[in-house]
Amino acid sequence: MADAALRLTTLAEELLGAPLPVRIRAWDGSESGPPGAPTLIIRHRRALRRLLWKPGELGLARAWVAGEIDVDGDLYALLERLAGLIWERGADPKDRIHPVRDPRMRAAARGLVGIAGPWPPPAPPVEEIRRRHGALHTKRRDKEAISHHYDVGNDFYALVLGPSMVYSCAYWDAGPGFTLEDAQRDKLDLICRKLGLREDERLLDVGCGWGSMAIHAAREYGARVTGITLSREQAAFARKRIAEEGLTDRIEIRVQDYRDVRDGPYDAISSIGMAEHVGSVQYREYADDLYGLLKPGGRLLNHQIARRPEKDEGQYHIDDFIDSYVFPDGELAPLGRTVSTLEEAGFEARDVESIREHYALTLRRWVANLEEHWAEAVHATSVGRARVWRLYMAASALSFERNRIGVNQILAVRPPDDGASGMPLRARRWGA
């Protein structure tokens, strides 16, 4: 008799200590759970072995990437329900399940082992990063991490990001017909205005991506831009775009670590969605280096994702799925810590703007692009990689909406000796 779904639902509720808010459809065709609820499809028993081996997020992620679990219906709705049940109850499930200590849990775990089938668990999907060389945030290790994330393929990113080729939070207007490309253009223009860019001023764009900020600053404001990235694929793409725009006399793209830039001073520095890769052990050096590269009176615009503070900061750990599949070694810091570190390096923080809700809107557009161009995206990379990005972006959109993470633009100045900031008295007007 086909009853795997009912058995799994019963065991899950015993292990979690709460009703399962999603429906389960198992490999034997059976279904169980609340009628009309989002349905979690378990295509193969291998998924259960992964969960037994790595309870919690990483086991689920491996099964998802391998295609052993899937969703029938709205992915956001299913993630919402699982987030409320697991991730937002104050602990990771692997930290709450102690089958050795609790007889009831031990019995449930034995039942799960019986359903899961022959041991051992399958190998992790090939999309999971495995080898990491050297201490955290050395130049070599950072380059490997950046390559894992950004060298997925320019064709893939073009499908997801759209014509703007901007991989950071857009800036949305509520007007009708406002597109992702409009929102990304407005974000780049806002940054240029916050930096007060003028004709022939030197801009350093740290983590320049596919060159969109450099092109906008040079074309619209006449800036002379140096863009740096650790991704060779990004650099090649950016250089081609710059040549097509006729801006090679104003923009230089380098494959270079920010720690190796020695040709300051610059009039302004933009760092858009790059500082999340720096890591806590390197962040003060990052702030010191950027401070040293700016002229007195120069401005820094640091656009960075932030997490909520922990009651005990020593308990913070990098998200297993993100670390293994998306941003290896990436770290998020609370906004206050980032501002403090910039100030300790000598900067004067002049403005902080939270655009958290804007990132949720951006991510939902990226997910829609990926889903619309699914076959092309799979062809451009792999089905596993496309599944990584669909889950990562959808879950991130919900995290921004629920205020689990945020994103902020911090405008800071390297003050000259006389203390004059060069900022307008009513800075929020951000005049051209």
C-alpha positions in Angstrom: 0.0 0.0 0.0 1.3 3.5 -0.9 1.6 5.3 2.4 5.1 6.9 2.4 3.6 10.5 2.5 1.5 9.7 5.6 4.4 8.1 7.4 6.7 11.0 6.6 4.1 13.6 7.8 3.7 11.7 11.0 7.4 11.4 11.6 8.0 15.1 10.7 5.4 16.3 13.2 6.9 14.1 15.9 10.4 15.4 15.2 9.4 19.1 14.9 6.8 19.0 17.6 4.2 20.9 15.5 1.7 20.2 12.7 3.3 20.2 9.3 1.9 23.2 7.4 2.7 21.8 3.9 1.4 18.9 2.0 3.7 16.0 1.1 3.7 14.0 -2.2 6.0 11.0 -2.0 7.8 8.9 -4.6 5.1 6.2 -4.3 2.4 8.6 -5.4 0.9 8.9 -1.9 -0.1 12.3 -0.5 -0.7 13.6 3.0 -1.1 17.0 4.7 -3.5 19.9 4.7 -5.7 20.0 1.6 -4.9 23.1 -0.6 -1.6 23.7 1.1 1.6 24.1 -0.9 2.9 20.7 -1.8 6.5 19.4 -1.2 7.3 16.7 -3.7 9.8 14.1 -2.5 10.8 12.4 -5.7 13.3 9.9 -4.2 14.1 8.3 -0.9 17.7 9.6 -1.4 16.4 13.0 -0.1 15.7 11.4 3.3 19.2 10.0 3.5 20.6 13.4 2.9 18.4 14.8 5.7 19.5 12.1 8.1 23.1 12.8 7.3 22.8 16.6 7.4 19.7 17.5 9.3 18.4 21.0 8.6 19.2 23.4 5.9 22.2 21.8 4.2 20.4 18.4 3.8 17.4 20.1 2.3 19.5 22.1 0.0 21.4 19.1 -1.3 18.1 17.3 -2.0 16.7 20.4 -3.8 19.8 20.9 -5.9 19.8 17.3 -6.9 16.1 17.4 -7.9 15.1 14.9 -5.3 12.6 17.3 -3.8 10.5 19.9 -5.6 7.5 22.1 -5.2 4.0 21.8 -6.7 2.6 25.3 -6.7 3.9 28.6 -5.4 7.6 28.3 -4.2 7.2 31.5 -2.1 4.1 30.1 -0.3 5.9 26.9 0.6 9.0 28.7 1.8 6.9 31.1 3.9 5.3 28.1 5.7 8.6 26.3 6.2 10.3 29.5 7.4 7.6 30.0 10.0 7.9 26.4 11.2 11.6 25.9 11.2 13.9 28.9 10.6 12.0 31.5 12.6 11.3 29.4 15.7 14.5 30.4 17.2 16.8 27.5 16.3 17.9 25.4 13.4 16.2 22.0 13.5 19.5 20.2 13.7 20.1 22.0 17.0 16.7 21.0 18.4 16.7 17.3 17.4 18.5 15.1 19.9 17.4 11.5 19.1 20.0 10.0 21.4 18.6 11.8 24.5 14.9 11.6 23.8 13.2 8.2 23.4 10.4 9.6 21.4 12.8 11.3 19.0 14.9 8.2 18.9 11.9 6.2 17.8 10.9 8.7 15.1 14.5 8.8 13.8 14.5 5.0 13.5 11.2 5.2 11.6 12.8 7.7 9.2 15.8 5.4 8.7 13.5 2.6 7.8 11.8 4.7 5.1 15.0 6.3 3.8 16.4 3.1 2.4 20.0 1.8 2.1 22.8 3.7 3.7 25.1 5.6 3.0 23.8 9.0 1.8 24.6 10.0 -1.8 27.5 12.3 -2.6 26.7 16.1 -2.5 25.7 17.6 -5.8 28.6 18.8 -8.0 27.4 22.4 -7.6 28.5 22.4 -4.0 31.9 24.0 -3.3 34.2 21.5 -1.6 37.9 22.6 -1.8 38.9 25.7 0.0 42.6 26.7 0.2 44.3 28.6 2.9 43.0 30.7 5.8 39.7 32.6 5.6 39.8 35.7 3.3 43.3 35.3 1.9 43.6 36.7 -1.6 43.8 33.3 -3.1 40.8 32.0 -1.2 38.7 35.1 -1.9 39.5 34.8 -5.6 38.3 31.1 -5.6 35.1 32.2 -3.8 34.4 35.0 -6.2 35.0 32.6 -9.2 32.6 30.1 -7.8 29.9 32.7 -7.6 30.4 35.0 -10.6 32.0 32.7 -13.2 28.8 30.8 -13.6 28.6 32.2 -17.0 27.7 35.6 -18.5 24.9 34.2 -20.6 23.2 32.8 -17.4 23.5 36.1 -15.6 22.1 38.0 -18.6 19.0 35.9 -18.5 18.5 36.5 -14.7 19.5 40.1 -14.4 18.2 41.4 -17.7 19.7 44.1 -20.0 21.0 46.2 -17.1 23.4 43.5 -16.0 23.4 44.9 -12.5 23.6 42.4 -9.7 22.6 44.4 -6.6 19.4 45.9 -5.2 17.5 48.2 -7.6 15.8 51.4 -6.6 12.1 51.3 -7.3 9.6 53.9 -8.1 5.9 53.2 -7.6 4.9 54.5 -11.0 3.0 52.3 -13.5 5.1 50.4 -16.0 8.3 50.9 -14.0 10.7 48.2 -15.1 13.7 46.4 -13.6 15.9 48.3 -16.0 14.4 51.6 -14.9 15.0 50.7 -11.3 18.6 49.7 -11.9 19.3 52.9 -13.8 17.8 55.0 -11.0 20.0 53.1 -8.4 23.2 53.8 -10.4 22.2 57.5 -10.9 21.3 57.9 -7.2 24.8 56.6 -6.3 26.5 59.0 -8.7 24.5 61.9 -7.2 25.3 60.9 -3.7 29.0 60.8 -4.6 28.6 64.2 -6.2 30.5 63.1 -9.4 31.7 65.8 -11.7 33.4 65.8 -15.1 36.8 64.2 -15.2 36.8 63.2 -11.5 38.3 59.8 -10.7 36.0 57.1 -9.5 37.1 53.7 -8.2 34.4 51.1 -8.5 35.3 48.2 -6.2 33.7 45.0 -7.3 32.6 46.5 -10.7 30.7 43.5 -11.9 29.8 43.7 -15.6 30.6 47.3 -15.8 27.2 49.0 -15.4 28.2 51.5 -12.7 31.4 52.4 -14.6 29.5 53.0 -17.8 26.8 55.1 -16.2 29.3 57.2 -14.3 31.4 57.8 -17.4 28.6 58.3 -19.9 26.2 60.4 -17.8 28.7 62.3 -15.5 31.9 62.4 -17.4 33.9 60.5 -14.7 37.1 58.6 -15.3 36.5 55.2 -13.8 38.7 52.4 -12.7 36.7 49.2 -12.1 38.1 46.2 -10.3 36.8 42.6 -10.0 38.3 39.2 -9.3 36.1 37.6 -12.0 37.8 37.2 -15.4 34.4 36.5 -17.0 33.0 39.7 -15.6 36.0 41.7 -16.7 35.9 40.4 -20.3 32.2 41.2 -20.5 32.6 44.7 -19.1 35.4 45.5 -21.4 33.3 44.5 -24.4 30.4 46.6 -23.3 32.7 49.6 -22.7 34.2 49.3 -26.2 30.7 49.2 -27.7 29.8 52.4 -25.7 32.9 54.1 -27.0 34.1 54.7 -23.5 37.5 53.0 -23.5 39.3 56.4 -23.0 37.3 56.9 -19.8 37.1 53.4 -18.2 39.7 50.9 -17.2 38.6 47.4 -16.0 41.2 45.4 -14.0 41.2 41.9 -12.6 42.5 43.0 -9.2 42.0 42.6 -5.5 41.1 45.9 -3.7 44.1 45.3 -1.4 46.4 45.7 -4.4 45.1 49.0 -5.7 48.0 51.6 -5.4 47.1 54.4 -7.8 45.1 56.7 -5.6 44.0 59.2 -4.6 40.5 58.9 -6.1 37.8 61.6 -5.9 35.2 59.0 -5.1 34.8 55.3 -4.4 31.7 53.1 -5.0 31.4 49.6 -3.5 28.1 48.1 -4.5 27.3 44.7 -3.2 30.9 43.8 -2.8 31.6 44.3 0.9 29.6 41.1 1.9 32.5 39.1 0.5 35.1 40.9 2.6 34.5 39.1 5.9 34.7 40.3 9.5 38.4 39.4 9.9 39.3 41.7 6.9 36.7 44.5 7.2 38.9 47.0 9.1 41.6 46.5 6.4 39.0 47.0 3.7 37.9 50.3 5.4 41.5 51.4 5.9 42.4 50.6 2.3 39.5 52.6 0.9 40.2 55.5 3.2 43.8 55.6 2.0 42.7 55.5 -1.7 40.4 58.6 -1.3 41.6 62.2 -1.5 40.7 64.4 1.6 37.1 65.4 1.0 36.4 62.4 -1.2 33.3 60.3 -0.8 32.6 56.6 -0.4 29.3 55.0 -1.2 29.2 51.6 0.5 26.1 49.6 -0.6 25.9 46.5 1.6 23.5 43.8 2.8 23.2 43.7 6.6 21.8 41.1 9.1 20.0 41.7 12.3 22.2 41.7 15.4 22.4 38.6 17.5 21.9 38.7 21.2 25.2 36.8 21.5 27.3 37.8 18.4 29.6 34.8 19.1 26.7 32.6 18.1 26.5 34.0 14.5 27.4 31.5 11.8 27.3 31.6 8.1 24.2 30.2 6.5 25.0 26.6 5.4 23.2 26.7 2.0 24.6 30.1 1.0 28.1 29.2 2.1 28.1 25.9 0.2 26.3 26.8 -3.0 26.1 30.6 -3.4 28.6 32.9 -1.6 31.4 30.8 -0.2 32.9 32.6 2.9 30.5 35.5 2.6 29.5 37.2 5.8 26.9 39.7 6.8 27.4 42.2 9.6 24.9 44.4 11.4 24.6 47.9 10.1 25.9 49.4 13.3 29.1 47.4 13.2 29.8 48.4 9.6 29.3 52.1 10.3 31.5 51.9 13.4 34.3 50.2 11.4 34.2 52.8 8.7 34.4 55.5 11.4 37.3 53.8 13.2 39.2 53.9 9.9 38.7 57.7 9.8 35.6 58.2 7.7 32.8 60.5 8.7 29.4 58.8 8.1 27.1 61.3 6.5 24.0 59.4 5.4 22.5 55.9 5.8 19.6 54.9 3.6 17.8 51.6 4.1 16.4 50.1 0.9 15.4 46.7 2.3 12.0 46.5 0.6 13.6 47.4 -2.7 15.7 44.3 -2.6 12.7 42.1 -2.1 11.1 43.6 -5.3 14.4 43.2 -7.2 14.8 39.5 -6.2 11.3 38.7 -7.2 11.9 40.1 -10.7 15.1 38.1 -11.0 13.2 34.9 -10.0 10.6 35.7 -12.6 13.3 36.2 -15.2 14.9 32.9 -14.3 11.5 31.0 -14.4 10.6 32.6 -17.7 13.9 31.6 -19.3 14.3 28.3 -17.5 15.3 26.1 -20.4 17.9 28.7 -21.6 19.3 29.1 -18.1 19.7 25.4 -17.7 21.4 25.2 -21.1 23.7 28.1 -20.1 24.9 26.4 -16.9 23.3 23.2 -15.4 19.9 22.2 -14.0 21.5 22.0 -10.5 23.0 25.5 -10.7 19.7 26.9 -12.0 17.9 25.3 -9.1 20.4 26.8 -6.6 19.6 30.2 -7.9 15.9 29.8 -7.9 15.9 28.7 -4.3 18.5 31.2 -3.2 16.8 34.2 -4.7 13.2 33.3 -3.6 14.3 32.6 -0.1 16.3 35.8 0.0 13.3 37.8 -1.2 11.3 36.5 1.8 14.2 37.3 4.2 14.2 40.9 3.1 10.4 41.1 3.4 10.5 39.6 6.9 13.3 41.9 8.0 15.7 39.0 8.7 18.2 40.9 6.5 18.4 44.4 5.1 20.5 46.5 2.7 21.8 50.0 3.2 23.7 52.7 1.3 26.2 54.3 3.6 27.7 57.6 2.4 30.9 58.5 4.1 33.5 61.2 3.6 37.3 61.3 4.2 37.3 64.6 6.1 40.2 67.0 5.3 42.2 68.5 8.1 40.0 71.6 8.4 36.9 69.4 8.9 35.1 70.7 5.9 32.9 67.8 4.5 32.0 69.4 1.2 28.5 68.1 1.7 25.4 70.3 1.0 23.4 71.3 4.0 20.3 69.6 2.7 22.1 66.5 1.4 19.0 64.3 0.8 18.1 66.4 -2.2 21.0 64.7 -4.0 21.1 67.3 -6.8 22.8 66.5 -10.0 
